[in-house]
Amino acid sequence: MKSLKLISSAIAMLICFVTMAQEKTITGIISDESGAPVPGASVTIQYTKKGTMADFDGKYSIQAQKGDMLVFSFIGYQTQRQRVENTEKINIQLHYDNQTLSEVVVVGYGSSDSESEDRSYARAERKREKRDISKALKGKTAGLQIQNNVGYVPNPSPNVVIRSTASVSPKSEPIYIVDGVAINANQMAKINPNDIDNVSVLKDKAATSVYGTRASNGVVVISTKNELYKNLSEKEIDKKLNIITPVPAEPTQEDYNAFVENAFESPKTAPLSTFSIDVDNASYTNIRRFLNNGQQVPKDAVRVEEMVNFFKYTYPQPKNENPFSINTEVSDSPWNSNTKILKIGLQGKNIPTEDLPASNLVFLIDVSGSMSQMNKLPLLKQSLKILVNELRPKDKVAIVVYAGAAGMVLAPTSGDEKKTIIDALDKLQSGGSTAGGAGIELAYNIAAENYIKSGNNRVILATDGDFNVGSSSNSDMEKLIEEKRKTGVFLTCLGYGMGNYKDSKMEILADKGNGNYAYIDNIQEANRFLGKEFKGSMFAIAKDVKIQIEFNPKQVQAYRLIGYENRKLRAEDFKNDAIDAGELGSNHTVTALYEIIPAGAKSNYLAEQPDDLKYTKTETSSSNYNNELATIKFRYKKPDGDKSIEIVQVIENKSAALEKASDDMKFSSAVAWFGLKLRDSKLIAAKSSEEIVKLAKQGNSNDAEGYKAEFIRLVETSKQYN
């Protein structure tokens, strides 16, 4: 008996050794049709859960046995399969997937008996009175779970989950296809069961082979009598089903950085005011979106300086070697009596397009599940096509996408191959989680590998900002982007969508990454930022631009910087070249406003002065500076430089009545006034929308594109919301 056990153990060990001996390490490189590696491509062993992913160079390694079928796949490419034979090295070339969503594919599943059974089931269900659509799904396939909503819901839709071999989240829902058109759960719930001719359920490979990875939770296929919903749009289906989609009063899942409004400061206790320029204008277009939707504007979504800088002003071109001109103006304040407004305007040098350096661009595109809405990925793709049309043959573009993982879907491609770039954009589809950190890593690596010395090297990130995998916290993202800006690669952030929009992350990325930031609420805004203002948005002529102003205490009791709360710097940061600041683009303008309480004026906003100090005495210079309001200093670096250059200019103590001020002063003050009102500022006395409109109309000039007129309409229509 003992010998029998020993023999059995020996046989078991032998079988184990033989099995282990059959398994070997398979390595190789996954590339595309151009020979470029495909980072992030998936490699799995068919019918198993065993898999791996290609690294940045497209290299992979996996343990497999002879006879195993390896499956190679990636977003935008056709899946390839290769059986393991005697070789231990398998290189695979993935081919672009030319299928588009507009194609119609008819696929049959099951036998005629099963189809007949499905039709019989549907007919039997239609005979039952007062049955909802969810009843037509029950019993269609193993693993289908349906739970109707409980309680009062205006348009109740059942919670449908199709279980397969792997468990899914209770929140996961299948795709619904009616007469060949994808619909949502609310629409599905409203379909009249008496209109249904057939219902079938696809899951696992039967679903994903036709509808791709977005069908990983299964597909419910519905056909109606006379194909009632064929070729209808989402809005047309809503209208047919009498579905009214309410607009939420508040954006409950959007995220904005909170900040405290700048207070008045005394030049005796705070002699220097230092800040970074801000060329972003995302806040204005985001506010415009809220107001156009009839929604309340969140206070922290309002950054006054971004509202002011959305508009262009008529500052003169620079006349010396510096890349921008400096322009100042002082007038009465429109919202507080006894205060003045100081306007500081910079005008970037306008460089002809043909003289701009070559561009090395990497589009970093969020294709996660949260980007499926029409105002996200579909709008994003159309937006980037506008940018592609601006490219020259010497420019090049690569495309990186990220969802559950990150990967390159287009290797660096010349700007004259526009069709190739646009075709790659058209193939993008949404689905999965959001590995934003991994996407940023990959995009910057590709930009660095293709770096053009003295060129325009830039990552263009397009997303709703909803990073939920990997480096997800704001502090993690800040550290990552601060490290990446050392590569010399600039960053442009394009924000899309609503409801779950993460403005806080987008602002951090732009602030910390040598970048700028725009919110694209419609195709017209995309055309403005990426088309008409392409040079200013994409080509920096000066970086790390800082402003430091010293007010003359003989003329100024107190001052406050309007906006720029997130751009303020310490006084010692001004000369520290290691401290990051904003960038100025070709022909770009930057405007900053200060509110000033003149010496001797009475104001309710003056803070109490501290008692006389025992050890420190503050004394005003005895020199005669009666004609000077302030001295202003600027520091900037050339786009590829490391040492800053300083400019100094004196602001004369001259002030005009508001009615005699320039149009630029009137309009920029009106925009700032409206922003302060939206923030419910405690430092403005007058808050009349009528007065804001009046001032804006007085300053409305040089408005060929109609943006200033649009602002006036926004103020007029915002009264009921604010």
C-alpha positions in Angstrom: 0.0 0.0 0.0 2.8 2.3 0.9 4.6 1.6 -2.4 1.4 2.3 -4.3 1.1 5.8 -2.6 4.8 6.5 -3.5 4.1 5.5 -7.1 1.0 7.8 -7.3 3.0 10.7 -5.8 5.8 10.2 -8.3 3.3 10.2 -11.2 1.7 13.4 -10.0 5.0 15.1 -9.7 6.0 13.9 -13.1 2.8 15.3 -14.6 3.4 18.6 -12.8 7.0 18.8 -14.1 5.8 18.0 -17.7 3.2 20.7 -17.5 5.7 23.3 -16.2 8.1 22.2 -18.9 5.5 22.9 -21.6 5.0 26.5 -20.3 7.4 29.0 -21.7 8.0 32.8 -21.8 6.7 34.4 -25.0 8.1 37.9 -25.8 7.7 40.2 -28.7 6.8 43.7 -30.0 3.4 45.0 -30.9 3.5 47.7 -33.6 1.1 49.5 -36.0 1.1 49.6 -39.8 3.8 52.3 -39.8 6.1 50.2 -37.6 5.6 52.4 -34.5 5.1 50.6 -31.2 1.6 50.4 -29.6 2.0 51.1 -25.9 -0.7 49.7 -23.7 -1.9 47.0 -26.2 -3.5 44.1 -24.5 -2.2 40.5 -24.8 -4.4 37.7 -23.4 -4.5 33.9 -23.6 -7.8 33.0 -25.2 -10.4 31.4 -22.9 -8.4 32.3 -19.8 -8.0 35.3 -17.5 -4.3 35.4 -18.1 -3.0 38.5 -19.8 -0.5 41.4 -19.9 0.0 44.8 -21.5 2.7 46.2 -23.8 5.1 48.7 -22.4 6.0 52.1 -23.8 8.2 50.4 -26.5 5.4 48.0 -27.5 7.2 45.1 -25.8 5.4 42.4 -23.9 6.1 39.2 -22.1 3.7 36.4 -21.1 3.9 32.8 -19.9 2.1 30.4 -22.3 2.1 26.8 -23.5 2.4 25.4 -27.0 -1.1 25.5 -28.6 -2.3 28.5 -26.6 -4.0 31.2 -28.7 -2.7 34.7 -28.0 -5.1 37.6 -28.5 -3.7 41.0 -29.3 -6.0 44.1 -29.1 -6.1 47.8 -28.6 -8.5 50.7 -29.1 -8.9 51.7 -32.7 -7.2 48.5 -34.1 -8.4 45.2 -35.4 -7.9 42.3 -32.9 -5.1 39.9 -34.0 -4.7 36.2 -32.9 -1.6 34.1 -33.0 -1.2 30.5 -31.8 1.9 29.6 -29.8 4.1 27.0 -31.7 7.8 26.3 -31.3 9.0 29.9 -31.3 9.4 32.0 -28.2 9.2 35.3 -30.0 6.0 36.6 -31.6 5.9 40.1 -33.1 2.5 41.4 -34.1 1.4 44.2 -36.3 -2.0 45.7 -35.6 -4.1 47.1 -38.4 -6.3 50.2 -38.1 -10.0 49.3 -37.6 -11.8 51.1 -40.4 -15.3 50.4 -39.0 -17.3 53.5 -37.9 -20.5 53.8 -35.9 -22.4 54.8 -39.1 -22.0 51.3 -40.5 -25.0 48.9 -40.3 -24.1 45.3 -39.4 -26.7 42.6 -39.4 -25.6 39.5 -37.4 -27.8 36.5 -36.6 -27.4 34.5 -33.4 -28.9 31.1 -32.5 -31.0 28.8 -34.6 -34.3 29.4 -36.4 -35.9 27.5 -33.5 -34.6 30.0 -30.9 -35.7 32.9 -33.1 -39.2 31.4 -33.4 -39.2 31.0 -29.6 -38.2 34.6 -29.2 -41.0 35.8 -31.4 -43.6 33.6 -29.8 -42.5 34.9 -26.4 -42.8 38.5 -27.5 -46.3 37.9 -29.0 -47.4 36.3 -25.8 -46.1 39.2 -23.8 -47.9 41.7 -25.9 -51.2 40.1 -25.2 -50.8 40.8 -21.5 -52.3 44.1 -20.4 -50.5 46.9 -18.6 -47.1 45.2 -19.0 -44.0 47.5 -19.2 -40.9 46.9 -21.4 -38.9 45.3 -18.7 -41.4 42.3 -18.7 -40.4 41.6 -22.3 -36.8 41.0 -21.2 -37.4 38.5 -18.4 -36.6 34.9 -19.2 -34.7 35.9 -22.4 -31.3 34.5 -21.2 -29.6 33.1 -18.2 -28.0 35.7 -15.9 -30.5 38.5 -16.8 -31.6 40.4 -13.7 -34.3 43.1 -13.7 -35.3 45.2 -10.7 -37.9 47.9 -11.2 -37.5 51.2 -9.3 -39.5 51.7 -6.2 -41.1 54.9 -5.1 -42.1 58.0 -7.1 -39.9 58.5 -10.1 -41.2 60.7 -13.0 -39.8 58.4 -15.7 -39.0 55.1 -14.0 -36.5 52.8 -15.7 -35.7 49.3 -14.5 -32.2 48.4 -13.3 -31.1 45.8 -15.8 -27.9 43.7 -15.2 -26.7 40.9 -17.6 -24.5 38.5 -15.6 -21.8 36.5 -17.3 -18.8 34.6 -16.1 -17.4 37.7 -14.4 -19.4 39.7 -11.9 -20.3 43.3 -12.7 -21.2 46.3 -10.7 -24.9 46.7 -9.9 -24.7 50.1 -11.6 -23.5 48.6 -14.8 -26.1 48.5 -17.5 -26.3 46.9 -20.9 -26.6 48.8 -24.2 -30.1 49.1 -25.6 -30.5 48.9 -29.4 -34.0 49.6 -30.8 -34.4 49.2 -34.6 -30.6 49.6 -34.9 -30.4 52.8 -32.9 -28.7 53.0 -29.5 -31.0 54.4 -26.8 -30.7 55.0 -23.0 -32.5 53.3 -20.1 -35.1 56.1 -19.7 -36.0 55.8 -23.4 -36.2 52.0 -23.2 -38.6 52.2 -20.3 -41.0 54.4 -22.2 -41.4 52.2 -25.3 -44.9 50.8 -25.6 -44.7 47.0 -25.3 -47.5 46.6 -27.9 -45.1 48.1 -30.5 -42.5 45.4 -29.9 -42.0 42.7 -32.5 -38.9 40.9 -31.0 -36.5 41.1 -28.1 -33.2 39.4 -27.8 -30.3 39.5 -25.4 -26.6 39.3 -26.3 -23.8 38.8 -23.8 -20.1 38.0 -23.6 -18.5 37.5 -27.1 -21.8 37.6 -28.9 -22.1 41.2 -27.7 -18.6 42.5 -27.9 -17.9 41.1 -31.3 -20.5 43.4 -32.8 -20.6 46.4 -30.4 -17.0 46.4 -29.1 -15.9 46.9 -25.5 -18.7 49.2 -24.7 -21.0 46.1 -24.8 -19.1 44.4 -22.0 -22.2 44.5 -19.9 -24.3 43.0 -22.6 -26.8 44.2 -25.3 -30.6 44.2 -25.4 -31.7 44.2 -29.0 -35.3 45.3 -29.6 -37.1 45.4 -33.0 -40.5 47.1 -33.3 -43.3 46.7 -35.7 -42.7 48.9 -38.8 -39.3 49.9 -37.4 -40.8 52.9 -35.6 -37.4 54.2 -34.3 -35.1 53.5 -37.2 -32.7 56.4 -38.1 -34.1 58.7 -35.4 -31.8 61.0 -33.4 -31.8 61.0 -29.6 -33.9 64.2 -29.5 -36.4 62.7 -32.0 -36.8 59.6 -29.9 -37.3 61.7 -26.8 -40.0 63.7 -28.7 -41.7 60.5 -29.9 -41.7 59.1 -26.4 -42.8 62.4 -24.8 -39.7 62.5 -22.6 -38.7 65.9 -21.2 -35.2 66.0 -19.8 -35.1 68.5 -16.9 -32.1 70.8 -16.6 -30.7 70.6 -13.0 -30.8 73.8 -11.0 -27.3 73.1 -9.5 -24.3 71.1 -10.9 -24.2 68.6 -8.0 -21.1 66.7 -9.1 -18.9 69.4 -10.5 -15.7 70.3 -8.7 -14.2 73.8 -8.2 -11.4 75.1 -6.1 -12.6 77.3 -3.3 -10.8 80.6 -2.7 -11.2 83.8 -0.8 -11.6 87.2 -2.6 -8.6 89.5 -2.4 -9.0 92.1 0.4 -7.8 95.7 0.5 -4.2 96.1 1.7 -2.2 99.1 2.8 1.1 99.9 0.9 2.6 100.7 4.3 2.2 97.2 5.6 2.2 95.3 2.3 4.3 97.5 -0.1 4.5 94.9 -2.9 1.8 93.0 -4.8 3.1 90.1 -6.9 1.3 87.8 -9.2 1.6 85.6 -12.3 -0.2 86.6 -15.5 -3.2 84.4 -16.5 -4.2 84.1 -20.1 -6.8 81.4 -19.4 -10.5 82.1 -20.1 -12.1 78.8 -19.2 -14.1 80.4 -16.4 -16.0 82.8 -18.7 -17.1 80.1 -21.2 -18.1 77.8 -18.2 -20.2 80.7 -16.7 -21.7 81.2 -20.2 -22.7 77.6 -20.2 -24.5 77.8 -16.9 -26.4 81.0 -17.8 -27.4 79.7 -21.2 -28.8 76.6 -19.5 -30.7 78.7 -17.0 -28.6 77.4 -14.1 -27.3 79.1 -11.0 -23.5 79.8 -11.3 -21.4 78.3 -8.5 -19.4 81.1 -6.9 -16.1 79.2 -7.0 -16.6 78.7 -10.8 -16.2 82.5 -11.1 -12.6 83.7 -11.7 -12.9 87.3 -12.5 -9.5 87.6 -14.3 -10.4 84.8 -16.7 -13.7 86.6 -17.5 -11.8 89.8 -18.3 -9.2 88.0 -20.3 -11.7 86.3 -22.6 -12.1 89.5 -24.5 -9.4 91.2 -26.6 -8.5 94.9 -26.2 -6.8 97.4 -28.5 -3.4 97.6 -27.0 -0.5 98.6 -29.4 2.1 96.2 -30.6 5.5 96.3 -28.9 8.0 98.7 -30.4 11.3 97.4 -28.9 13.0 94.1 -28.4 10.6 92.9 -25.7 7.9 90.5 -26.8 5.0 92.5 -25.4 4.0 96.2 -24.9 2.9 97.5 -21.5 -0.2 99.8 -21.2 -1.7 101.4 -18.1 -4.8 103.5 -17.4 -6.6 104.9 -14.3 -10.2 105.9 -14.0 -13.0 106.2 -11.5 -14.5 102.9 -10.2 -18.0 102.1 -11.5 -19.1 100.2 -8.4 -17.7 102.1 -5.4 -17.6 105.8 -4.9 -14.3 107.3 -3.8 -12.2 104.5 -5.4 -10.2 104.2 -8.6 -9.5 101.4 -11.1 -6.0 100.8 -12.4 -5.9 98.8 -15.6 -2.7 97.0 -16.7 -2.6 95.6 -20.2 0.0 93.5 -22.0 0.0 93.0 -25.8 2.0 90.1 -27.2 3.9 90.5 -30.4 2.0 89.3 -33.5 4.3 86.8 -35.3 3.3 85.8 -38.8 2.2 82.2 -39.1 4.9 81.3 -41.6 7.6 82.6 -39.1 6.3 80.5 -36.2 8.5 77.6 -35.2 7.6 74.0 -36.0 5.2 72.3 -33.7 5.5 68.9 -32.0 2.1 68.3 -30.6 0.7 65.3 -28.7 -3.1 65.1 -28.4 -3.9 63.4 -25.0 -7.6 62.4 -25.3 -9.8 61.1 -22.5 -11.9 58.2 -24.0 -13.3 56.9 -20.7 -16.9 56.1 -20.1 -17.6 59.5 -18.7 -16.8 61.1 -22.1 -19.7 59.4 -24.0 -22.1 62.4 -24.0 -22.5 64.5 -27.1 -20.9 67.6 -25.6 -17.8 65.6 -24.6 -16.0 63.1 -26.9 -18.1 63.9 -30.1 -17.5 67.7 -29.6 -13.9 67.0 -28.6 -13.2 65.2 -31.9 -14.8 68.0 -34.0 -12.8 70.6 -32.0 -9.4 69.0 -32.6 -10.2 68.7 -36.4 -10.3 72.5 -36.4 -6.8 72.6 -34.9 -5.6 69.9 -37.4 -6.7 72.2 -40.2 -4.3 74.9 -38.9 -1.2 72.6 -39.1 1.6 73.1 -41.6 3.7 70.4 -43.2 6.6 71.0 -40.8 4.3 70.4 -37.8 3.6 66.9 -36.5 0.9 65.3 -34.3 0.7 62.1 -32.2 -2.4 60.9 -30.5 -2.5 59.3 -27.1 -5.7 58.1 -25.5 -6.5 56.9 -22.0 -9.3 55.0 -20.3 -8.6 52.0 -18.1 -5.0 52.2 -19.5 -3.1 54.6 -21.8 -1.8 54.0 -25.3 -0.7 55.7 -28.5 -3.2 55.4 -31.4 -1.3 57.6 -33.8 2.4 57.9 -34.1 3.9 61.3 -34.8 2.4 62.3 -38.2 3.1 65.3 -40.4 0.7 68.2 -40.5 0.1 67.8 -44.2 -1.3 64.3 -43.6 -4.6 65.7 -42.3 -6.8 62.9 -43.5 -4.7 60.3 -41.6 -4.9 62.4 -38.4 -8.7 63.0 -38.8 -9.3 59.4 -39.5 -7.6 58.4 -36.3 -9.8 60.9 -34.4 -13.0 59.6 -36.0 -12.2 56.0 -34.8 -12.1 57.0 -31.1 -14.9 55.6 -28.9 -15.5 56.0 -25.2 -15.6 53.3 -22.4 -13.9 52.3 -19.2 -12.3 54.1 -16.3 -10.0 57.1 -16.4 -6.2 56.5 -16.0 -5.4 60.2 -16.3 -2.0 59.9 -14.7 -0.9 57.2 -17.0 -2.0 59.2 -20.0 0.0 62.2 -18.9 3.1 60.1 -18.4 2.9 58.6 -21.9 2.0 61.8 -23.7 5.0 63.7 -22.1 7.3 60.8 -22.9 6.3 60.9 -26.6 6.6 64.7 -26.7 10.1 64.4 -25.2 11.2 61.7 -27.6 10.2 63.9 -30.6 11.3 67.2 -29.0 12.1 70.0 -31.5 14.8 72.4 -30.2 13.5 76.0 -30.3 10.2 74.5 -31.5 6.7 74.5 -30.1 6.6 71.3 -28.0 3.2 70.9 -26.4 0.8 68.3 -25.0 -2.9 69.1 -25.6 -5.1 67.4 -22.9 -8.8 67.1 -23.8 -11.0 65.8 -21.0 -13.8 66.5 -18.5 -11.1 66.3 -15.8 -12.7 63.3 -14.1 -9.6 61.3 -13.2 -10.6 58.3 -11.1 -7.7 55.8 -11.6 -4.1 56.2 -10.6 -2.9 59.7 -9.7 -6.4 61.0 -8.9 -6.1 63.5 -6.1 -5.4 67.1 -6.9 -2.1 67.0 -4.9 -0.9 63.9 -6.9 -1.7 65.6 -10.2 0.0 68.8 -9.1 3.2 66.9 -8.3 3.1 64.9 -11.5 2.6 67.9 -13.8 5.3 70.0 -11.9 7.8 67.3 -12.6 6.7 67.0 -16.3 7.1 70.8 -17.0 10.8 70.4 -16.5 11.0 68.6 -19.9 10.4 72.0 -21.6 7.1 70.7 -23.0 4.1 73.2 -22.7 0.6 72.1 -21.8 -2.8 73.2 -23.2 -5.9 71.9 -21.3 -9.3 71.7 -23.1 -12.3 71.0 -20.8 -15.5 69.5 -22.0 -18.9 68.5 -20.6 -21.1 69.2 -17.6 -22.6 67.5 -14.6 -19.4 65.8 -13.5 -17.0 68.4 -14.8 -13.8 68.7 -12.7 -12.6 72.3 -13.2 -10.3 72.1 -10.1 -8.1 69.5 -11.7 -8.0 71.3 -15.1 -7.0 74.6 -13.4 -4.2 72.9 -11.4 -2.8 71.2 -14.5 -2.7 74.5 -16.4 -1.3 76.6 -13.5 1.4 74.1 -12.7 2.4 72.8 -16.1 3.5 75.8 -18.2 0.1 75.8 -19.6 -3.2 77.5 -20.6 -6.8 76.3 -20.1 -10.0 76.7 -22.1 -13.4 75.3 -21.6 -15.1 74.3 -24.8 -18.9 74.6 -24.4 -19.7 74.5 -28.2 -18.2 74.2 -31.6 -18.1 78.0 -32.0 -15.8 78.3 -28.9 -13.6 75.5 -30.4 -13.4 77.5 -33.6 -12.4 80.7 -31.6 -9.8 79.1 -29.4 -8.3 76.5 -31.7 -8.9 78.3 -35.1 -9.1 82.1 -35.0 -6.8 82.4 -32.0 -4.6 79.4 -32.9 -1.4 81.4 -32.6 -2.1 82.9 -29.2 -3.4 79.6 -27.8 -0.6 77.3 -29.1 2.6 79.4 -29.5 4.2 80.9 -26.5 6.4 84.0 -27.1 7.2 84.5 -23.4 7.0 82.2 -20.4 7.0 82.6 -16.6 5.7 86.2 -16.9 5.4 87.8 -13.5 4.1 91.3 -12.4 5.2 93.1 -9.3 3.7 96.5 -8.4 4.7 98.9 -5.6 2.1 101.5 -4.8 3.1 105.0 -3.6 1.7 105.4 -0.1 1.6 109.2 -0.6 -1.1 108.6 -3.3 -2.6 105.3 -2.3 -4.3 104.4 1.1 -5.1 100.9 0.1 -5.3 98.6 -3.0 -6.6 95.2 -4.0 -6.0 93.0 -7.0 -9.2 92.1 -8.6 -9.2 88.3 -9.3 -5.9 86.4 -9.7 -6.5 84.8 -6.3 -5.0 81.5 -7.4 -2.1 83.3 -9.2 -0.7 85.4 -6.3 3.0 85.0 -5.5 5.2 86.0 -2.6 7.3 89.1 -3.0 10.5 87.0 -3.0 9.2 84.8 -5.8 9.4 87.6 -8.3 13.2 87.2 -8.9 13.2 83.5 -8.2 13.5 81.9 -11.7 12.6 78.5 -10.2 9.1 79.7 -9.6 6.6 79.0 -12.4 4.3 81.6 -13.8 2.0 82.2 -16.8 2.8 82.1 -20.5 2.0 84.7 -23.2 1.1 83.7 -26.7 1.6 85.3 -30.1 -0.7 88.4 -30.4 -2.3 87.5 -27.0 -3.5 90.2 -24.6 -3.5 90.1 -20.8 -5.4 92.5 -18.6 -5.2 93.0 -14.8 -7.3 95.4 -12.7 -6.6 96.9 -9.3 -9.0 98.9 -7.2 -7.4 101.8 -5.3 -8.6 103.8 -2.3 -6.7 107.2 -2.9 -4.9 108.8 0.0 -7.3 110.9 2.1 -10.5 109.3 0.8 -13.1 107.8 3.1 -14.1 104.2 2.5 -16.1 101.5 4.4 -13.7 98.9 3.1 -10.5 100.3 4.8 -9.1 97.8 7.3 -8.2 99.2 10.7 -4.5 100.1 10.9 -2.4 98.2 13.4 -1.1 100.0 16.5 2.3 101.6 16.4 4.9 98.9 16.6 7.6 98.9 19.4 10.5 97.5 17.5 9.6 98.1 13.8 8.9 101.5 12.4 7.2 102.0 9.0 8.3 105.3 7.4 7.3 106.8 4.0 10.2 107.9 1.8 10.8 111.7 2.1 11.6 111.9 -1.7 9.1 113.7 -3.8 7.1 111.1 -5.8 3.9 113.1 -6.0 3.6 112.5 -9.7 3.9 108.7 -9.4 1.0 106.4 -8.5 3.1 103.2 -8.6 6.1 101.5 -10.0 5.5 98.3 -12.0 8.0 95.6 -12.8 7.8 92.6 -15.2 9.9 89.5 -15.4 9.7 87.0 -18.3 11.8 84.3 -19.9 12.1 83.5 -23.6 10.2 80.2 -24.5 13.4 78.2 -24.4 15.3 80.3 -21.8 16.1 79.8 -18.1 17.1 83.3 -17.1 14.4 86.0 -16.6 14.5 89.5 -18.1 13.2 92.5 -16.1 11.3 95.5 -17.3 10.5 98.5 -15.1 7.9 101.2 -15.8 6.4 104.1 -13.7 2.7 104.7 -13.6 1.9 108.4 -13.5 -0.7 109.7 -11.0 -3.3 110.6 -13.6 -6.9 109.6 -13.4 -9.9 110.2 -15.7 -13.6 110.3 -15.0 -15.2 107.0 -16.0 -17.2 108.6 -18.8 -14.0 109.9 -20.3 -12.1 106.6 -20.0 -11.2 104.4 -23.0 -13.6 101.8 -24.3 -11.3 99.1 -23.1 -11.4 100.5 -19.6 -15.2 100.7 -19.6 -15.7 97.2 -21.0 -13.1 95.4 -18.9 -14.5 97.1 -15.8 -18.1 96.0 -16.7 -16.9 92.4 -17.1 -15.1 92.5 -13.8 -18.2 94.1 -12.2 -20.4 91.3 -13.4 -17.9 88.7 -12.1 -17.8 90.3 -8.7 -21.6 90.3 -8.6 -21.7 86.6 -9.5 -19.3 85.9 -6.7 -21.5 88.0 -4.4 -18.5 90.2 -3.5 -18.8 92.0 -0.2 -16.5 94.7 -1.5 -18.8 96.3 -4.1 -21.6 98.7 -3.2 -23.5 98.8 -6.5 -24.8 95.5 -8.0 -27.3 96.7 -10.6 -27.4 94.6 -13.8 -28.8 97.6 -15.6 -25.8 99.7 -14.7 -23.4 96.9 -15.8 -25.1 96.6 -19.1 -25.0 100.4 -19.6 -21.3 100.5 -18.9 -20.6 97.5 -21.2 -22.6 99.1 -24.0 -20.5 102.3 -23.7 -17.3 100.3 -24.0 -18.5 98.0 -26.8 -16.2 98.7 -29.7 -14.0 96.6 -32.0 -16.4 93.7 -31.7 -16.3 92.1 -35.2 -16.9 88.6 -33.8 -19.8 89.7 -31.6 -18.4 88.4 -28.3 -18.9 91.6 -26.4 -22.5 91.9 -27.6 -23.0 88.3 -26.4 -21.7 89.3 -23.0 -24.2 92.1 -22.8 -27.0 89.7 -23.6 -25.8 87.3 -20.9 -25.9 90.0 -18.3 -29.4 91.0 -19.4 -30.7 87.5 -19.2 -29.0 86.6 -16.0 -31.1 88.8 -13.7 -33.5 86.0 -12.9 -30.7 83.6 -11.9 -28.6 85.9 -9.7 
